[in-house]
Amino acid sequence: MAPDRALTDAGLLTAELAAVGRADQIASVQRLRGGAIADVWLISYADGRHIVGKSVAGAPADLFAVEAEGLAVLRATGQLHTPEVLAVTRNLILLEALPARQDTPQAWERFARDLAAVHRSRVHYRFGWPRDGYLGRLRQVNTWTGSGHEFFAEHRLLRYLREPAAWRALQASDRRALERLCDRLPQLIPAMPAVLTHGDLWAANLLSRDGRITVIDPAVSYAWAETDLSMLWSNPRPPESGRFFAAYQELNPSPSGWIDRMPILNLRELLSTVAHFGTEAASAVQQIRDVLAPFS
């Protein structure tokens, strides 16, 4: 299949499955809901097996290889559960099929223990990762940096101003306000260590496996633990997730005032959304302006 040809229908997907020896005895292929960037497919076989395939139109050549690597890194911690990676190609990643997330206070508390253990035990002396990754289909810059404030400002916030869609959607006053916020980060965010983070941790990227909340779609790097918390806190989540935050703070307490920092740290996710969707992401643009209002 041509590298730039998207898997936009079941026929193209089947051809890609044939290339990795998984096209025999397919009973059905169903497009799943949920992916804002990716097309997600449930592939069912005559013997009752199910797997999930994910494709992204115009995906960079190493997108799925990086995703598989991130899943392997998180699984290797022995704390976080991830789906098994079955195959990776230029156009597709195949994963074991997992059930929907089980939203109980007990499941969320267990997940808090899992994530807190990773954040406590996987600490680095620098911020970044050995290679760049992806958030959505845009490159996540992971250049090693000694300062967490510099890393977050340059590689998690200001880098999105260079994306054409974000440049068109944000006004010059927005960009100046973001630069002022970045200048003040050392006063706004306390010094915290670089820890292994999932990097795209919101409720849509959590499923269940053996009754345990399981992570998908990582964008790993060594960064502030609170960047993981901010995505869960700031984006739609079930009421039961309140137990996650209470348990996490008991196990791995954040510096005081952590709730007040959540909107600032979530700017990275909002800027990524605008960089992907431009003016169509009107809600994200407004949320960015609300956070930046004190710096305008």
FENSUL-V437191 format. One record per backbone hydrogen bond with DSSP energy under -0.5 kcal/mol. NH is the residue of the N-H (numbers start at 1). CO is the residue of the C=O. Records with the same first field share a line. If there is no record, write none. Layout:
BEGIN
NH->CO, CO
END
This chain:
BEGIN
5->2
6->4
8->6
13->9
14->10
15->11
16->12
17->13
18->14
19->15
20->16, 17
21->18
22->17
26->23
27->44
28->44
30->42
32->40
39->55
40->32, 38
41->53
42->30
43->41, 51
44->28, 42
45->49
46->25
48->45
51->43
52->95
53->41
54->93
55->39
59->56
63->60
66->62
67->63
68->64
69->65
70->66
71->67
72->68
73->69
74->70
75->71
76->72
77->73, 74
78->75
80->74
81->213
83->215
86->84, 94
87->94
89->92
93->54
94->87
95->52
96->84
97->50
99->208
103->101
104->102
108->104
109->105
110->106
111->107
112->108
113->109
114->110
115->111
116->112
117->113
118->114
119->115
120->116
121->117
122->118
123->121
124->194
127->145
128->222
129->142
133->140
135->138
138->135
140->133
141->139
145->127
151->147
152->148
153->149
154->150
155->151
156->151, 152
157->152, 153
158->153
159->154
160->157
161->158
162->159
163->160
167->163
168->164
169->165
170->166
175->171
176->172
177->173
178->174
179->175
180->176
181->177
182->178
183->179
184->180, 181
185->182
187->184
188->184
189->185
194->124
195->193, 223
196->122
197->221
202->200
205->202
206->203
207->214
208->99
209->212
212->209
214->207
215->81
216->205
219->198
221->197
222->128
223->195, 221
227->224
228->224, 225
229->225
230->226
231->227
232->228
233->229
234->230
235->231
241->238
242->239
243->240
244->241
245->241
246->242
247->243
248->244
249->245
250->246
251->247
252->248
258->255
261->257, 258
262->258, 259
265->261
266->262
267->264
268->265
270->266
271->267
272->268
273->269
274->270
275->271
276->272
277->273
278->274
280->277
281->278
282->280
285->281
286->282
287->283
288->284
289->285
290->286
291->287
292->288
293->289
295->292
296->293
END
